[in-house]
C-alpha cells in the first residue's frame, strides 16, 4: 500500500505553506538585521509573499508547465531534424566493390593500409585506419574455386596483417603475426595467395593490435559466390551491412545515422542482407514491417531456414537473410540495444531504413 506524502502544492495546505514560508523568511530577515544592522537586508527579508507573487525563492524559480513543454518541443525538434536529414551526405563511401587485375589467371587485389580522416556523420570527422582510403575497406567478391592474390602494402606507422575471417585456407595465409607469418612492418608489402575453397559471406580484417586497428576501420567484406547458387540466394538486391562499435561509435558500413545508407527495393522484390559484426558488442538487428528469413550463418547454409524480425549478431558472426518486400513504405531498421540507436536527441548510430517502393 502506498502512502501519499503531503505536498505544499495541495490546495488545502497551500496557504498554510505560504504563511509558514513567509514567517520563516521574516524571522530569518530579522535575525540577519540584528546581526548585521543592515536596513537593506531587513527590507529584502521582510518582503511579503502573496498567492500571486511566486516568481522567486523555492516555490517556482522555473515554472513547471512551460519548461516541460519547452523541453518536449526541443526533443521533438531534434528527432524530426534527424529524420528529415536522412540519408545525409558525408564525404567518403566505404564497401565499394574492388575490381581485380587478372595476372596469369589469378585475380589480384591491391590493398593499402593508411591513416585518414573519415566523416561518420555530417560534420563529425574522426581519425581512421583504412584500406584504400575507405571504411569499411573495398568489397572483394569472387567465386568459389578462384585463385586470388592480395597484395597488402602497409603505410601505417605500426605493423599490421590481414586475416581472412571464415575462409578455410592454408595455414601460412591465415594472417596472424608470430603464429603464421611475421608482421607486415611500416612501408613493407606482404602477398597472400590461395584458392577460394567455399562460398559464403566472409570478412577480412587486421589481426595485429586488432582492438585498435579493426576498431579504427581495418576491415572489409569478402564475398564468395557459389558456382551453383541455391534458389533462396537468387535475389533482386544484395546488401552488405558491416556492423561496428569501435573508436568511430556505432556504425553501419562506417557511417552513423543520419548518414547511414538506406536499403531500397521495389514492392515484390527480394532483398538479401549480409550481416557482419566487426565490433565488440552484440547487436540485435530489428526490422519493422516485415520478417526476415535467415538461411546462412558464418558462410554456411542452414539445414532449416527460420523466420524472425530481430536477429542477434554477435562479434565475428555473419548471417544471411532474405526479406520478401511485400509491405510498401519506409521501415525503420536498427539495432535494438536502444542506446545504440536513439536518445533524447533523436535517432543516431545504428539506424537505417528499408524503403519498399510501390
N, C-alpha and C positions, 0 to 999 in steps of 0.2 A: 504494500500500500504506500503510495507516495504522499508526502506532506508538502503543502504549498506554504512557502515562507511568505510573511507579509512583505508587500512591496511598497516603496514610497510613492509609486505611481498609481496605486489603487485609489479610486475616487473617495472612499470613506476615510482614508488615512492621509490623503494628500495635504490638506490644510494643516493637519497636526504636524506633519513632517516639515512643512514650510515654516510654521511658527517655531518649531524646535530648532530648525536651521538658523532662523533669524536670531533667536535668543542666543544660540551658540556664537554666532558672528558678533553680536553686540557685546557679549561677555568677553570674547577674545579681544575685541577692539578696545574696550575699557581697560583691560589688563595691559595692553600694549601702550595705551596712552599714559597710564600710570608709570610704566617703566621708562618710557622714552620722552614723556611730556611733549608729545608731538600732536598739535591740533589737527594737522592734516591726516595723520594716521587715524585719529579718533573719528574724523568726519567720514573717511572711507569705510571704516569698520562698522559704523552705525547706519550705513545706507540701508533703507528699508527694502525688503523683498516682498513683492506682491505676486498675485496669481499671474498677472500679465507680464511681469518682468523676470524672465528666466533666461536671460541671454548669457549669463556668466556663471562662474562657480561650478559646483559639481552637478548641478541639476541638468543643464542642457548646453554644454560647451559646443557640441556638434549635434544639431537636430537629427534625430534617428531616421525619420522617414525620408527627408531629402537626400541624406548621404547614402542611404541604402539604395535609393532609386538611381542616384548618380553612379554608384559602383556597378549596379546591374547594367545600366546603359553602356558604360565603358567596356564591361566584359563582352556584351553583345556586339559592340562595335569592333572589337579586336577579332572575335570569332568570324564575323561577316567579312572583314577585310582579308583574312587569310583565305577563306573560301573563294572570294572574288579574284584573288591573285593567282589561284591555281589554274593551270600549271605555270608557275612563274619562271621567267627566263633567267638563266645564270650562265656564266662563262664556263666552257668545258663540258664535254659529254663523254661518259665512260662506257665501257662494254661495247665498243664498236668492233664489228667483225674485221678480223685481220686476214687479208688475202695472202696466201703463201707464194713463195717463189719455188718453182719446180726445178730442182737440181738433180739431174740423173735419176729422175723418177721419185725423188724424195721431196715431200712437202716441207719446205724450210721456212721457219718463222724467226724473225729477229725481235728480241725484247731488250729494251734498255731501261735499267732501273736508275731513277734520278729523283732529286728533291725538287718539288714545285710548290706553287701556291694554287690552292683549289677552292672554288666557290661552292659551298654546300647548299646555301640558300641565299636569297637576294641580300647582297652586302656583307655576307659572312664568309670571309676568306681564311683558310687555315693552311698551315704547313702540311704537306703530304709527301709520302714516298709513292712513286707511280711508275708503272711500266708504260713506256711510250707516251708519257705525259697525260695519262688519263686514269681515273679512278671510277669503277674497277678497271683493271687493265684490259687490253684488247681481247675480244672473244675469239678463241681458237675453236674452229669447227671442222672436224674431219670425219672420215668413215672408218668403221672397224676394218682392220687389215691394212690400213695405210701405213706407210713408212714415213715417220716425221722426224724433223730435226729442229731443235730450238736453240738458238744462239743467244745466250744471256750476256749482256755487257753491263758491268757494274760501274755506274757513275756516281754512286753514293760515297760518303766519307767513311763508311763502315762496310764490313764484309756482308755477303748475303748468299743465297742459294734458292733454288726452286724445287718444291715438292709437288708432284702431280697426284693430287688427292683423289683416291678412288681407283686409280689405274693400276692394274697388276702388271708391272713392268720389271725388267731386270734390276737386280739389287743396286748395281752401280749407277743407275739412273734415278734413284729414289730421292735424291736431293737433300740429304740430312748430313751436314758437316760433321766430320770426325767419326761418322758411322759408315757412310757410303762414299764420301768424297771430301776433299779439302774445301774450306770456304772459298768463295769467289772474292778475292781481295779488291779493294777500290782500284778502278782503272783496268781490271782484268776481264777476260771473257771465258765462259765455260760453255761447252757444247753438250746438249742432251740429245740422244737419238735412240729411237725404239720403234717397234711395230705396235700399232694400237691393237690391243688384244680383244676388246669387247665394247659394245655400245653402251650408252648411258649418259647421264648428266653428272659431270665431274667438275673439279676445280683445280686451279694451280695457285700456289702462294709461297711466300718465303717460309723457310723452316730454320732461320738463323736469327736470333733475337726476335722471335716471331711475335711476341706480345706487342712490341713496338712496331715492327715492320708491317705486319698484317693489319694491325690497328690503324696504321697511318696510310694504308692503301695498296700494299704489295699483294694483290690478289686478282683473280680473274676466273672466267668460266672456260672450261674445257669440255666441249660437247662432242660426243661421238655418235654419229647416226648409224643405225643398223642397215645392213645391206638389204634386209627384207623387213621393213617396219611392220609391226602388228597393227591391226585395224584401229585400235584406240590411239595410236600415235599419229594418225592422219588427221591433221587439224588445219584450220584456216589462219590462226595466229599463234606464233610460238614466242612466248615472252620469258626472258630470264630475269629473275628477281634475286639479286645478291643482297643479303641482309648483313648489316654490320653495326657494331655498337662501340667502336673504339674511340680513338682520340678525336674523331670528327663528329661525335654524337650518334644519334640514332638515324641510320640512313638506309635507303633503298638505292642500289646502284650509285652510291656515292653522293646522293642528294637527300636533303630533308624537306619535308612539306613546308611551304607550298611549291617547292622546286622539283618534287618527285614527278616521274613520268606516268601519266595515266595509261591504262590498257584500253584500247579502242577496238571494238568489233561491231559487226552488224547483227541485227536480230537473226537468229537461226544459225549463226556461225559457232564453230568450236574453237575454244582457246586453250592452249597448253601453257601452264605456268610451271616454270622450273625454279623451285625454291632452293636457295643455297645459303646456309648460315655460316658466314665467315667471322662472326663475332664471338663474344664470350658469355652471352646470355641466351636463355631460351626465349623464343618469340612465337607465341600462338597467333597464327595469321588467320584473321576472320574476314570472310566475305559476306556482305549484305546482299539480300535479294535472291540469291541462287546458291546451290550447293556445288561443291567440288567432288569429283570422282578421282581419288588417289590411286594411281596404278603402278608406281615405281618408287622405290626407296634406295638411296645411295647408289643409283645407277642400275639397279636390278629390278626386273619386272616382278610385281607381287603375284602370288598364286591366286589371290582373290582381291580384286579392287574393292574399295569401300568408299562410301559417301560421307561427307562431313561439310560443315561450314566454318569450322575452326580447326586449323592444323598446327599442332605443336612442333616447331622446328628447333631442334637442339643444336648447339655448336658442332660444326663439322658435318651435319646431316644435309642430305639433298632429298627432296621429294618432287615427283612429277604428278601433276593433277590436271584434269580436263574439266572445263566449265562449258556446258551447253547454254549458250546465250539465248534464253527463252523469255527473259523479262526485261523489256526496254527501260532505259533510264540511266541515270548516273548513280552508281552504287559505291558506297564507302568500302574501302579495303584497307585493313590496318592491323597492326599488332595489338592484341587485346590485353597486354600489360599496359594499362591505361596511361601511366606516367611516360610511356614511350611514344604516346600518340596525341595526348591532349592535356591542356591545363587551362587555368582561368584566362590565359591569353589567347586561347584558341587551339586549333589543331596544329600539330607540329611533328617533327621526327618521322616515325614510321607510319605514314598515312599516304595512300594514293586512292585511285578510283578505277573501277571497271565501268567503262561507258559503253552501253549497248544501244546502238543507233537503230531506230525503227525505219 
